[in-house]
Amino acid sequence: MTVVFYGIITEYTNGIKSYSPALCPDLRSLIDKLGTDYGGSFRDFLLGDETCLFLINGTGAMNTGGLDSPLIEGDKIEILPFVDAG
């Protein structure tokens, strides 16, 4: 599994743009793992209302089960920040 971070998200990861954690069974578990590895404020940011878009192999997580989306070995998870055009 590979996680790719984009934009301001890399501020939470100390500039790291790609990460290969141990396999997590679902997106929720992955977010918990990222919170453990990069801090609780990162986890809170990821779970904030409309702050991030999660893609699993190019498909939005909302189309694959949301936070309960299953993950398997070899998946590519991309985390993109929403842009505020306001």
Secondary structure, 3 states (H helix, E strand, C coil): CEEEECHHHHHCCCCCCEECCCCCCEHHHHHHHHHHHHCHHHHHHHHCCCCEEEEECCEEHHHCCHHHCECCCCCEEEEEECCCCC
